[in-house]
Amino acid sequence: MVFYLNFVLRSMPSKYKHIFFDLDHTLWDHDLNTREALFEIYDEHKIESFNVHVEEFIDRYIIINRKFWKKYRNYKVSKENLRKNRFKNTFTSLNIRFEEEVYDQISLSYIDKMSQQKHLITSALELLNYLNESYDLHIITNGFREIQFRKLSHSGILPYFENIIVSEDVGKHKPHPKVFKHALDLSSANSSDSIMVGDNLEADILGAKSVGIDQIYLNSSGRPHEEEVTYEVRQLGEILNIL
């Protein structure tokens, strides 16, 4: 049974002490920040001169990047392979060829630009300010350690979190139970007093559920599904009425 907004809940004492958040697409606006970084890459490397429109370049990259991340989560490509070849494959699909070292330069440039972007999901800051008074807040992310810390720092939300759990430090990716068990141990938390907030049904919600952690599924697009989750919201601001 899925619980949606219930204003009575706000007046009830919460059983939760620890709130674990996903970062990308949940708090940090990955789509908007990615677009802004890619606009800069497009200009910096004069992609327009190849008769490729910026929107075509961005759309093609997003599709290919998503495929590489799926492979990475399934342990089929390495971090290095993902970083370099998502751009090489994007340009190849657009009939653009560079020297091999240029792909490395573009990859590094993109990571630097993207990790400095500051856009947060709507109501993220309001929610963190509200929750920070009563709960211990933590991050569980499949992103890469050095990049995720930069994102948190540049967007100004790093001080809100007690612990940052990065899957590559654990050796497994969400939804593997080992990631969530490590997060509980590191945070001195129990599954019974913890809740996970995330936008990815498989990685965040079912991963947390597998170790007995309650969940808040941020289903912004209203994606149909048949999974039983503890709570489901369309916007972060709705969580103010749950916790």
Secondary structure, DSSP 4 states (H G I P E B T S, - for coil): --B---GGGGGSPP--SEEEE--BTTTB-HHHHHHHHHHHHHHHTTGGGGT--HHHHHHHHHHHHHHHHHHHHTTSS-HHHHHHHHHHHHHHHTT----HHHHHHHHHHHHHHHHT---B-TTHHHHHHHHTTTSEEEEEESS-HHHHHHHHHHTT-GGG-SEEEEHHHHTS-TTSHHHHHHHHHHTT--GGGEEEEES-IIIIIIHHHTTT-EEEEE-TT--------SEEESSGGGGGGT-
